[in-house]
């Protein structure tokens, strides 16, 4: 895995990880009795859905692009990258950065760990339908031609970074216990306020970077 691909995967995963919907459900679970096993099961469900969905998309992209990439010239590839960067940039400009209204957390039917696991799968499965950053990362991984082991490693790295904030909030809850739980409303408001802005300006930065890189490659070719 090249340094450029590593930076792209980690950077996109960081932007993608700031998803208010994932945190709202986790914050609810933090208010339940003995939440740690339940939250770990929830995160496992999120990772399973995200990794599995990415694997399916990646497999489809490889089948579609395997033959095409070998015949594509550098100019055509850079033009495609320019279009991709433009799309991400337009998405960032279009995306509304205003704070999202507070939403009620999705709740499992019971407080058993298996129910929390199912909640994670459902929440992440719903988010995959609009996961533009994830699709951009998958396209970059596919284009790199890493092979099966490399693809799994890149996908695993993406999901590890993607889940890092969820594990971080869990660690804070374990270390600070009551103090952290009492501040959940404030943390939730902060997440709802700032994550749309981070997604917007992160997309603009990523799209602008792709456009600049591909545009310079085309001009200097």
C-alpha positions as CSV (number, residue, x, y, z in Angstrom):
1,X,0.0,0.0,0.0
2,X,1.5,3.3,-1.1
3,X,1.8,6.3,1.2
4,X,-0.7,8.3,-0.9
5,X,-3.3,5.5,-0.7
6,X,-2.7,5.1,3.0
7,X,-3.3,8.8,3.6
8,X,-6.4,8.8,1.4
9,X,-7.9,5.8,3.2
10,X,-7.2,7.2,6.7
11,X,-8.3,10.7,5.8
12,X,-11.6,9.6,4.2
13,X,-12.3,7.2,7.0
14,X,-11.9,10.0,9.6
15,X,-14.4,12.2,7.7
16,X,-16.8,9.2,7.3
17,X,-16.5,8.3,11.0
18,X,-18.1,11.6,12.1
19,X,-21.7,10.3,11.6
20,X,-24.2,11.7,14.1
21,X,-26.6,8.7,13.5
22,X,-24.0,6.3,14.9
23,X,-23.3,8.4,18.0
24,X,-26.9,9.0,18.8
25,X,-27.6,5.3,19.1
26,X,-24.4,4.7,21.1
27,X,-25.3,7.6,23.5
28,X,-28.6,5.9,24.2
29,X,-26.8,2.6,25.0
30,X,-24.4,4.4,27.3
31,X,-27.4,5.3,29.5
32,X,-28.4,1.7,30.1
33,X,-27.2,-0.5,33.0
34,X,-23.8,-2.1,32.5
35,X,-23.4,-0.7,29.0
36,X,-20.0,-2.0,28.0
37,X,-20.9,-5.4,26.5
38,X,-23.9,-3.9,24.8
39,X,-21.9,-1.1,23.2
40,X,-19.1,-3.5,22.1
41,X,-21.8,-5.6,20.4
42,X,-23.3,-2.5,18.8
43,X,-19.9,-1.5,17.4
44,X,-19.3,-5.1,16.2
45,X,-22.6,-4.8,14.3
46,X,-21.6,-1.5,12.8
47,X,-18.3,-2.9,11.7
48,X,-19.8,-6.1,10.2
49,X,-22.3,-4.1,8.1
50,X,-19.7,-1.6,7.0
51,X,-17.0,-4.1,6.2
52,X,-19.4,-6.5,4.6
53,X,-21.0,-3.8,2.5
54,X,-17.6,-2.5,1.4
55,X,-16.4,-6.0,0.5
56,X,-19.5,-6.5,-1.7
57,X,-19.0,-3.1,-3.4
58,X,-15.3,-3.7,-3.8
59,X,-15.9,-7.1,-5.4
60,X,-18.3,-5.6,-7.8
61,X,-16.0,-2.8,-8.7
62,X,-13.1,-5.2,-9.3
63,X,-15.2,-7.2,-11.7
64,X,-16.4,-4.2,-13.6
65,X,-13.0,-2.4,-13.7
66,X,-10.5,-5.3,-13.9
67,X,-10.4,-5.5,-17.7
68,X,-11.0,-1.8,-18.2
69,X,-8.2,-0.5,-16.1
70,X,-5.6,-2.4,-18.0
71,X,-6.6,-0.7,-21.2
72,X,-7.1,2.8,-19.8
73,X,-4.4,5.3,-20.5
74,X,-3.0,7.6,-17.8
75,X,-4.8,10.6,-19.3
76,X,-8.2,8.8,-19.1
77,X,-7.5,7.6,-15.6
78,X,-6.6,11.2,-14.5
79,X,-9.7,12.5,-16.3
80,X,-11.8,10.0,-14.3
81,X,-10.1,11.1,-11.1
82,X,-10.9,14.7,-12.0
83,X,-14.5,13.9,-12.5
84,X,-14.6,12.0,-9.2
85,X,-12.9,14.9,-7.4
86,X,-15.4,17.3,-9.0
87,X,-18.3,15.1,-7.8
88,X,-16.9,15.1,-4.2
89,X,-16.3,18.8,-4.3
90,X,-19.9,19.5,-5.6
91,X,-21.2,17.3,-2.8
92,X,-19.3,19.3,-0.2
93,X,-20.5,22.6,-1.6
94,X,-24.1,21.2,-1.7
95,X,-24.1,19.6,1.7
96,X,-25.7,21.8,4.3
97,X,-23.5,22.5,7.3
98,X,-26.2,23.7,9.5
99,X,-26.6,21.7,12.7
100,X,-29.0,18.8,12.3
101,X,-32.1,18.8,14.6
102,X,-31.9,16.4,17.5
103,X,-33.2,13.0,16.6
104,X,-34.5,10.2,18.8
105,X,-32.0,7.4,19.1
106,X,-33.0,4.1,17.5
107,X,-33.4,1.6,20.3
108,X,-33.1,-2.2,20.3
109,X,-36.2,-4.2,21.2
110,X,-34.4,-5.5,24.3
111,X,-31.2,-4.7,26.2
112,X,-29.5,-8.0,25.3
113,X,-26.1,-7.8,23.6
114,X,-27.5,-9.6,20.5
115,X,-30.1,-6.9,20.2
116,X,-27.5,-4.1,20.4
117,X,-25.5,-6.0,17.7
118,X,-28.6,-6.1,15.4
119,X,-29.1,-2.3,16.1
120,X,-25.5,-1.7,14.9
121,X,-26.2,-3.7,11.7
122,X,-29.4,-1.8,11.0
123,X,-28.1,1.6,11.7
124,X,-24.9,1.1,9.6
125,X,-26.9,-0.7,6.8
126,X,-29.1,2.3,6.5
127,X,-26.1,4.7,6.4
128,X,-24.4,2.7,3.7
129,X,-27.0,3.8,1.1
130,X,-25.6,7.4,1.3
131,X,-22.0,6.7,2.3
132,X,-20.3,8.9,-0.4
133,X,-16.9,9.0,1.4
134,X,-16.8,5.2,1.7
135,X,-17.5,4.8,-2.0
136,X,-14.7,7.2,-2.9
137,X,-12.3,5.2,-0.7
138,X,-13.4,1.9,-2.3
139,X,-12.8,3.4,-5.7
140,X,-9.3,4.4,-4.7
141,X,-8.6,1.0,-3.2
142,X,-9.9,-0.7,-6.4
143,X,-7.8,1.5,-8.7
144,X,-4.7,0.7,-6.7
145,X,-4.9,-3.0,-7.8
146,X,-3.7,-4.4,-4.4
147,X,-4.9,-8.0,-4.8
148,X,-7.1,-9.8,-2.4
149,X,-4.8,-9.5,0.7
150,X,-4.1,-5.9,0.0
151,X,-7.8,-5.1,-0.4
152,X,-8.7,-6.8,2.8
153,X,-6.0,-4.9,4.6
154,X,-7.0,-1.6,3.2
155,X,-10.7,-2.3,4.0
156,X,-9.8,-3.4,7.5
157,X,-7.7,-0.2,8.1
158,X,-10.6,1.9,6.9
159,X,-13.0,0.3,9.3
160,X,-10.6,0.5,12.2
161,X,-10.2,4.2,11.7
162,X,-14.0,4.5,11.1
163,X,-14.8,2.9,14.4
164,X,-12.1,4.8,16.4
165,X,-14.5,7.5,17.6
166,X,-17.0,4.9,18.8
167,X,-14.3,3.2,20.8
168,X,-13.1,6.5,22.1
169,X,-16.5,7.5,23.5
170,X,-16.8,4.1,25.1
171,X,-13.3,4.5,26.7
172,X,-14.3,7.9,28.1
173,X,-17.5,6.4,29.5
174,X,-15.5,3.6,31.2
175,X,-12.8,6.0,32.6
176,X,-15.0,8.8,33.7
177,X,-18.3,6.8,34.3
178,X,-20.9,9.1,36.0
179,X,-19.3,12.3,34.9
180,X,-19.3,11.4,31.3
181,X,-22.8,10.0,31.3
182,X,-24.1,13.2,32.9
183,X,-22.5,15.2,30.0
184,X,-24.1,13.0,27.2
185,X,-26.6,15.6,26.3
186,X,-23.9,18.2,25.8
187,X,-21.7,15.8,23.9
188,X,-24.7,14.9,21.7
189,X,-25.4,18.6,20.9
190,X,-21.7,19.1,20.0
191,X,-21.8,16.1,17.7
192,X,-25.0,17.3,16.0
193,X,-23.6,20.8,15.6
194,X,-20.1,20.1,14.3
195,X,-20.1,16.9,12.3
196,X,-22.1,18.4,9.4
197,X,-19.5,21.1,9.1
198,X,-16.6,18.7,9.3
199,X,-18.3,16.5,6.6
200,X,-18.9,19.5,4.4
201,X,-15.5,21.1,4.6
202,X,-13.7,17.7,4.7
203,X,-15.5,16.8,1.4
204,X,-14.5,20.2,-0.1
205,X,-10.9,19.7,0.9
206,X,-10.8,16.1,-0.4
207,X,-12.6,17.0,-3.7
208,X,-10.4,20.0,-4.2
209,X,-7.3,17.9,-3.6
210,X,-8.4,15.3,-6.1
211,X,-9.2,18.0,-8.7
212,X,-5.9,19.7,-8.2
213,X,-3.9,16.5,-8.4
214,X,-5.7,15.2,-11.5
215,X,-5.8,18.6,-13.2
216,X,-2.0,19.1,-12.7
217,X,-1.4,15.6,-14.0
218,X,-3.4,16.3,-17.2
219,X,-1.8,19.7,-17.7
220,X,1.8,18.3,-17.3
221,X,1.2,15.2,-19.3
